[in-house]
Each structure stands twice: as structure tokens, then as C-alpha cells.
Amino acid sequence: MAGRFLVLDGRFSMSRSMIRQSTGGEGAPELAGTMGGRLLAMAQHAPEFAGEAAAKIDRAIAHRRPDRWRSSVLDKLAEARLIEGEFAEACRVGHQALTDAEKTGSDRVRVQLREMYTRTEKPSNVRSMAALRDRMRPLLASTI
């Protein structure tokens, strides 16, 4: 697909070469996170993008200042790992995100958490995924 543009749901349009160029070198963590988020949205329709999404989001996390809020990025990384079928990694990262989510009253974080909870329903028979969902429930109960 190199050089060709992808358009999914009329909202996302980018080429693989554009993605690589825009996040290469000393690219800002925000840009890597944004690109990872777009790839994640594409991965929801075309799972082959999940690995690239996880890599970009992981890069954003690694280069972000430690005092910056990261739970939304971590949630997205967990979701990318879910799409890949990497349940153990999704759970590991999901628990990191929950640790941050427990420290905030952010409505946006709660919305993302509810979406993540819904997406973890199918693999909930995996013991580690069930434990992650159990940890999510009290946070979800505090939402409207």
C-alpha cells in the first residue's frame, strides 16, 4: 500500500509513506501519538494497522515527559494490542492505564475506559482479561 492513500469511513486519509515520514527522526511525542491514534482508528476496520498503531503510540509514550498525562495513550495502546490478539500485553498496558485513570476524575478518560471495557468483552474468558475488567468496574460505576 506504500504511496497509496487509505480512506476509511471518510474520516482518515493517509499513506503509509506519509505516516513514516511524519514520525521519523526527532518527531514530537504528540505527533507520534496522533498518528498512532489515526492508525488505531484504521485498525478497527483493517486489523493489519494495529502493529503500526501500537508502535507509534509506544513511541509517543516513551518520549513524553513523565509528568504529562498518558492514560488515553495507554488505553489506545492496549486497544491496539487487543486488535493484534496480544492479550497479555493488552492487560499489562491496560493495568498501567488504570493506575493513571484512578488518579483522575476526567470524563474523557472515563469514556475511553468504557469503550475499552466494551472491547474487552469477547476475550473476557482469558483470566488476565477478566482481572482487568474486574479492576475497570469500580471506575465505570463512578460515571454517569
Buried (B, 14 or more C-beta within 10 A) or exposed (E): EEEEEBEBEEEBEBBBEBBEEBBEEEBEBEBBBBBBBBBBBBBBEEBEBBBBBBBBBBBBBEBBEEEEEBBBBBBBBBBBBBBBEBBEBBBBBBBBBBEBBEEEEBEEBBEBBBEBBEBBEEBBEBEBBBBBBEBBEEBEEEEE
